[in-house]
Amino acid sequence: MAKSPPVQRILTIGEVSRRSGLPASTLHFYESIGLITSTRSAGNQRRYVSGVLRYLSIIRVAQRVGIPLEEVRATIGPFRPGIKPSSRLWKEAGERWRANLDERITQLQRLRDELTGCIGCGCLSLDDCPLRNPNDVMANQGPGAHILERP
């Protein structure tokens, strides 16, 4: 006999907002870009399964460490609120974000290490400045902070 998924509590947008700490406008935005979904009541009010709170937690943590919402959506897209994700899906999500996070850690460490001698750029150490670009030789690489963004 097939086991049916447990019945989840249905929450109003106000309850989700209160429990997640996110304003309703953020929930609307997340829904508009496909990060979360809701159903509608007979009175056309949004209703969410309680599992959406887990998704919102994942989204907030990902944003806190700088993972773009598009990448969050691509990663948790296969997950569905109300259905417990398999360990395989969680592992794939972790592996997907690992490379991104490792790259960010490397960039942050480089920034920290290279700017310790910097005194807010009135630059007292111009010969050693890691951001120095004599004769604007990096202009041909286009816009952006190429020195800080190097691999």
KOLNU-110537 format. One record per residue (C-alpha): chain; x, y, z. Coordinates in pm, 1 decimal, m for minus. Example, Ala and Ser with C-alpha at 12.3 -4.5 7.8 and 13.67 -1.06 7.14 Angstrom:
2
+-------+----------+----------+----------+
: chain :       px :       py :       pz :
+-------+----------+----------+----------+
:     A :   1230.0 :   m450.0 :    780.0 :
:     A :   1367.0 :   m106.0 :    714.0 :
+-------+----------+----------+----------+
END
This chain:
151
+-------+----------+----------+----------+
: chain :       px :       py :       pz :
+-------+----------+----------+----------+
:     A :      0.0 :      0.0 :      0.0 :
:     A :    145.3 :    337.5 :   m103.4 :
:     A :    215.6 :    578.5 :    174.5 :
:     A :     55.4 :    918.1 :    122.1 :
:     A :    252.2 :   1230.4 :    215.9 :
:     A :    164.8 :   1386.1 :    549.8 :
:     A :    m95.5 :   1660.8 :    539.8 :
:     A :     69.9 :   1999.0 :    580.4 :
:     A :    m76.3 :   2295.5 :    752.6 :
:     A :   m197.4 :   2571.9 :    520.4 :
:     A :    m77.6 :   2922.4 :    606.7 :
:     A :   m196.8 :   3268.4 :    511.3 :
:     A :     48.8 :   3518.7 :    372.1 :
:     A :     40.8 :   3700.2 :    706.2 :
:     A :    139.1 :   3381.8 :    890.7 :
:     A :    420.8 :   3309.9 :    646.2 :
:     A :    538.7 :   3669.3 :    673.1 :
:     A :    535.9 :   3660.6 :   1053.4 :
:     A :    705.1 :   3320.7 :   1079.1 :
:     A :    968.4 :   3386.6 :    812.0 :
:     A :   1040.9 :   3747.2 :    907.8 :
:     A :    990.6 :   3852.8 :    546.9 :
:     A :    746.5 :   4121.7 :    436.0 :
:     A :    453.0 :   4018.5 :    218.8 :
:     A :    602.8 :   4218.6 :    m68.8 :
:     A :    910.4 :   3992.0 :    m62.2 :
:     A :    688.1 :   3683.4 :    m66.8 :
:     A :    503.2 :   3829.1 :   m366.6 :
:     A :    835.3 :   3893.6 :   m540.7 :
:     A :    967.6 :   3542.4 :   m470.0 :
:     A :    645.2 :   3402.3 :   m608.7 :
:     A :    664.6 :   3620.7 :   m920.3 :
:     A :   1011.4 :   3483.5 :  m1004.0 :
:     A :    916.3 :   3123.9 :   m930.7 :
:     A :   1102.2 :   3067.0 :   m603.5 :
:     A :    787.9 :   2977.4 :   m410.1 :
:     A :    429.6 :   2895.5 :   m500.6 :
:     A :     91.4 :   2945.4 :   m342.9 :
:     A :   m263.8 :   2843.8 :   m407.9 :
:     A :   m569.8 :   3065.4 :   m382.5 :
:     A :   m857.2 :   3039.5 :   m140.1 :
:     A :  m1219.5 :   3072.8 :   m246.8 :
:     A :  m1184.0 :   3443.6 :   m163.5 :
:     A :   m874.3 :   3466.1 :   m391.8 :
:     A :   m628.9 :   3500.2 :    m99.8 :
:     A :   m285.3 :   3340.4 :   m116.2 :
:     A :   m232.9 :   3019.7 :     80.2 :
:     A :     97.9 :   2843.4 :    136.5 :
:     A :    184.7 :   2496.3 :    260.6 :
:     A :    392.8 :   2511.6 :    576.6 :
:     A :    688.4 :   2356.7 :    390.0 :
:     A :    740.4 :   2693.3 :    220.5 :
:     A :    904.6 :   2810.7 :    544.6 :
:     A :   1194.9 :   2570.5 :    481.2 :
:     A :   1238.3 :   2714.0 :    131.8 :
:     A :   1234.9 :   3068.8 :    264.2 :
:     A :   1505.0 :   2975.2 :    515.3 :
:     A :   1721.7 :   2831.5 :    237.9 :
:     A :   1668.3 :   3143.5 :     27.3 :
:     A :   1761.9 :   3376.2 :    313.9 :
:     A :   2078.5 :   3183.3 :    399.7 :
:     A :   2180.4 :   3169.4 :     33.6 :
:     A :   2127.2 :   3543.9 :     m5.2 :
:     A :   2322.8 :   3612.3 :    311.3 :
:     A :   2628.0 :   3443.0 :    161.3 :
:     A :   2580.1 :   3618.5 :   m172.5 :
:     A :   2423.7 :   3349.5 :   m388.7 :
:     A :   2210.7 :   3521.3 :   m654.7 :
:     A :   1838.0 :   3448.8 :   m655.3 :
:     A :   1858.5 :   3305.7 :  m1007.1 :
:     A :   2105.6 :   3044.7 :   m884.0 :
:     A :   1887.8 :   2974.0 :   m580.1 :
:     A :   1590.8 :   2916.5 :   m810.4 :
:     A :   1793.6 :   2690.2 :  m1039.0 :
:     A :   1913.1 :   2488.8 :   m741.3 :
:     A :   1594.7 :   2445.3 :   m540.9 :
:     A :   1364.5 :   2442.4 :   m841.6 :
:     A :   1329.2 :   2063.2 :   m835.4 :
:     A :   1221.2 :   2077.3 :   m468.4 :
:     A :    853.6 :   2115.9 :   m392.8 :
:     A :    715.3 :   2254.4 :    m68.1 :
:     A :    517.1 :   1982.0 :    101.3 :
:     A :    739.3 :   1704.8 :    m27.3 :
:     A :   1054.3 :   1620.8 :    165.2 :
:     A :   1353.8 :   1649.2 :    m71.5 :
:     A :   1558.0 :   1332.9 :   m112.2 :
:     A :   1912.8 :   1315.0 :     17.2 :
:     A :   2026.3 :   1300.1 :   m346.6 :
:     A :   1860.3 :   1637.1 :   m422.7 :
:     A :   2014.2 :   1797.3 :   m112.1 :
:     A :   2356.3 :   1659.9 :   m206.5 :
:     A :   2324.3 :   1799.1 :   m560.3 :
:     A :   2222.6 :   2139.3 :   m421.7 :
:     A :   2522.1 :   2141.8 :   m188.5 :
:     A :   2762.0 :   2044.6 :   m465.0 :
:     A :   2619.8 :   2310.7 :   m692.6 :
:     A :   2676.8 :   2583.3 :   m434.6 :
:     A :   3011.7 :   2451.3 :   m310.8 :
:     A :   3211.1 :   2574.9 :   m611.2 :
:     A :   3042.1 :   2916.3 :   m594.9 :
:     A :   3109.3 :   2945.6 :   m222.2 :
:     A :   3471.0 :   2829.7 :   m257.9 :
:     A :   3525.9 :   3096.8 :   m523.2 :
:     A :   3370.2 :   3363.9 :   m299.8 :
:     A :   3585.0 :   3256.0 :     m6.0 :
:     A :   3897.0 :   3285.1 :   m222.3 :
:     A :   3794.6 :   3633.4 :   m341.3 :
:     A :   3718.5 :   3750.6 :     11.8 :
:     A :   4048.5 :   3617.3 :    144.8 :
:     A :   4237.8 :   3786.8 :   m138.4 :
:     A :   4055.9 :   4113.8 :    m73.7 :
:     A :   4128.1 :   4090.0 :    299.2 :
:     A :   4495.1 :   4001.2 :    249.6 :
:     A :   4566.8 :   4253.8 :    m23.9 :
:     A :   4396.8 :   4548.1 :    140.5 :
:     A :   4555.9 :   4519.0 :    484.9 :
:     A :   4831.7 :   4758.9 :    380.6 :
:     A :   4582.9 :   5000.4 :    231.7 :
:     A :   4495.6 :   5316.5 :    421.7 :
:     A :   4176.3 :   5418.8 :    248.4 :
:     A :   4339.5 :   5534.3 :    m71.1 :
:     A :   4509.5 :   5847.4 :    m19.2 :
:     A :   4754.4 :   5577.0 :    m97.4 :
:     A :   5058.2 :   5590.1 :    123.0 :
:     A :   5188.8 :   5269.6 :    m31.1 :
:     A :   5138.4 :   5331.8 :   m402.6 :
:     A :   5431.4 :   5111.0 :   m504.2 :
:     A :   5281.8 :   4812.5 :   m317.7 :
:     A :   4912.6 :   4881.5 :   m377.5 :
:     A :   4736.4 :   4567.5 :   m504.0 :
:     A :   4487.8 :   4785.8 :   m693.2 :
:     A :   4752.0 :   4986.3 :   m878.0 :
:     A :   4701.6 :   5007.1 :  m1253.5 :
:     A :   4986.7 :   5217.5 :  m1394.4 :
:     A :   4903.1 :   5391.7 :  m1721.4 :
:     A :   4552.4 :   5241.7 :  m1708.5 :
:     A :   4672.3 :   4926.1 :  m1885.1 :
:     A :   4362.3 :   4734.8 :  m1778.1 :
:     A :   4123.9 :   4965.8 :  m1965.5 :
:     A :   4141.0 :   4735.2 :  m2267.8 :
:     A :   3984.8 :   4454.1 :  m2057.4 :
:     A :   3660.4 :   4647.3 :  m2034.6 :
:     A :   3471.2 :   4776.1 :  m1731.4 :
:     A :   3499.2 :   4617.3 :  m1389.7 :
:     A :   3739.8 :   4550.6 :  m1107.2 :
:     A :   3965.7 :   4308.1 :  m1296.7 :
:     A :   4241.6 :   4299.0 :  m1038.3 :
:     A :   4007.3 :   4200.0 :   m756.5 :
:     A :   3805.5 :   3960.2 :   m972.3 :
:     A :   4094.6 :   3760.8 :  m1110.4 :
:     A :   4083.3 :   3382.6 :  m1061.2 :
+-------+----------+----------+----------+
END
